[in-house]
Amino acid sequence: MVPLLLVLLLILILLGAGFVVKILWWIAIAVLVMWLIGFVARPKGSSGRWYRW
């Protein structure tokens, strides 16, 4: 009974981790798109960087 519970717990952990990784990929894609938009739409009279740091 204990090995079965351990396997089920491992499956739940792996599925949860996969879901979290998928969400992180979507966040990374959204940040990349926002960075590209900011890079293309930067002010014309600036020093070339649209961010402060």
Secondary structure, 3 states (H helix, E strand, C coil): CHHHHHHHHHHHHHHHHHHHHHHHHHHHHHHHHHHHHHHHCCCCCCCCCCCCC
